[in-house]
Structure formats: structure tokens, C-alpha cells
């Protein structure tokens, strides 16, 4: 069995979040979706699991749910096939209620290009392209 990655994100409005991630190119897997969560597939091995706050809290034990519009507990990075793909991904996020910005890291764009994307709940995604040649 291939290894898979499941990024779990707390969301405030499930249907709005599903539409947002579909606009970014994810596909909802209805077999792994219900009123508590929605499995959003980027490909067969990389999924974003959108979870209601109440359901997400069940996994936290002694932790509190962060207000992701004010506090960041993680940043999930996705690699894309080109600089243009990174820019399109970020612009799609902005066009659908999210936002993005660039952090200057002193790395030439022909080596690595990255935009920080904020989803509609404040979760931080890092879209990047790296020249692996």
C-alpha cells in the first residue's frame, strides 16, 4: 500500500469550505464525507480532511482548538509543477475568499518560488515550486 498524507483542518462552514477547496482543484470523496467531515482529494495519496470544530475537538485531548484566523499552529506545504501553477493556485484561493502573500527568503525564483495561501478559515497553506535539477 502506498503511503498517504491526510491534512486535517478545522472549518467553520463545511459547504463553503468544500467549494473553496474544489476551486483549488481538490475533489470531494463522498465515501469519506458526512456532516462531521469531508475528504477532499488532491490525488490518490494527498487529502485534506475538512472537519467541523466539534468533530476536530474530539482528537485534541488536552489541547484547545486555535482560532486559525489569529493563531497558526501549522503550515501545510504543497509542491506544484511550476511557478505559474503556484501563482494560479494562490489566485484561485483569493478569487474564492482566501488570500495569499509572498515571503522574501533570499532564494532566487529560478531555484524556488513560494506563496503563502490563507484559506477561508485562516488555515495556512504554502504553495511552492522547487527546481530539482
C-alpha positions in Angstrom: 0.0 0.0 0.0 1.3 3.5 -0.9 1.8 6.0 1.8 -0.8 8.7 2.1 -1.0 12.1 3.6 -4.2 13.4 5.3 -4.1 17.1 6.4 -6.9 17.7 8.9 -8.2 21.2 9.0 -11.0 22.7 11.3 -13.6 24.6 9.3 -16.5 26.8 10.4 -18.8 26.3 7.3 -18.4 22.9 5.7 -20.2 23.6 2.4 -18.3 26.9 1.9 -15.0 25.1 2.6 -15.8 22.3 0.2 -16.5 24.8 -2.5 -13.3 26.7 -1.7 -11.1 23.5 -1.9 -12.9 22.3 -5.1 -12.0 25.7 -6.6 -8.3 24.9 -5.8 -8.6 21.6 -7.6 -9.5 19.2 -4.9 -12.3 16.6 -5.4 -14.7 15.6 -2.7 -14.7 11.9 -1.9 -18.3 11.3 -0.8 -17.4 7.9 0.6 -15.3 9.7 3.3 -17.6 12.6 3.8 -20.5 13.3 6.2 -21.9 16.1 8.4 -18.7 16.0 10.5 -16.1 16.0 7.8 -15.3 16.0 4.2 -12.5 14.1 2.5 -11.0 16.3 -0.2 -8.6 14.5 -2.6 -5.8 16.3 -4.4 -4.7 13.0 -5.7 -4.9 9.4 -4.6 -2.3 9.9 -1.9 -2.8 13.5 -0.7 -6.1 14.5 1.0 -7.3 17.5 3.0 -9.9 16.4 5.6 -12.2 19.3 6.4 -13.6 18.8 9.9 -16.3 20.7 11.9 -14.9 22.3 15.0 -16.9 19.9 17.3 -15.5 16.8 15.4 -12.0 18.2 15.3 -12.0 18.8 19.1 -12.6 15.1 19.7 -9.0 14.5 18.6 -7.4 17.2 20.7 -7.5 15.6 24.2 -5.8 18.3 26.4 -5.3 20.9 23.6 -7.6 23.8 22.7 -8.8 24.5 19.2 -6.9 27.5 17.9 -8.6 30.4 16.2 -6.7 29.9 13.0 -7.5 33.5 11.9 -5.4 34.7 14.8 -3.0 31.8 15.7 -1.1 29.5 13.5 -0.3 26.0 14.8 0.9 24.6 11.5 1.6 25.4 7.9 1.0 22.8 5.3 3.2 22.9 2.2 2.2 21.6 -1.2 4.6 21.4 -4.2 3.3 22.3 -7.7 4.8 21.8 -11.1 5.7 25.4 -12.0 5.9 29.0 -10.8 2.8 29.7 -12.9 0.9 26.8 -11.2 1.8 28.3 -7.8 0.5 31.7 -8.9 -2.7 30.2 -10.3 -3.3 28.2 -7.1 -2.9 31.3 -4.9 -5.1 33.5 -7.2 -7.8 30.8 -7.2 -7.7 30.9 -3.4 -8.0 34.7 -3.4 -10.8 34.6 -6.0 -12.7 32.3 -3.7 -12.5 34.2 -0.4 -9.0 33.3 0.7 -5.8 35.3 0.3 -2.1 35.0 -0.3 1.2 36.7 0.2 4.9 36.2 -0.6 7.7 35.9 2.0 11.1 37.0 0.7 13.6 34.3 1.7 16.5 35.4 -0.4 16.2 32.4 -2.7 16.2 33.1 -6.4 12.8 32.3 -8.1 14.5 30.1 -10.6 15.6 27.9 -7.7 12.4 28.1 -5.5 9.2 30.1 -5.6 6.6 30.1 -2.8 3.4 31.8 -1.9 1.7 31.6 1.4 -2.1 30.9 0.9 -4.7 31.5 3.6 -7.9 29.6 3.3 -11.3 31.0 4.3 -10.9 29.7 7.9 -7.4 31.2 8.3 -5.5 27.9 7.8 -2.1 28.5 6.2 -1.0 26.6 3.1 2.3 27.1 1.5 2.2 26.5 -2.3 5.7 26.1 -3.8 7.8 25.1 -6.8 11.4 23.9 -6.5 13.9 23.4 -9.2 15.1 19.9 -8.5 17.5 19.7 -11.5 
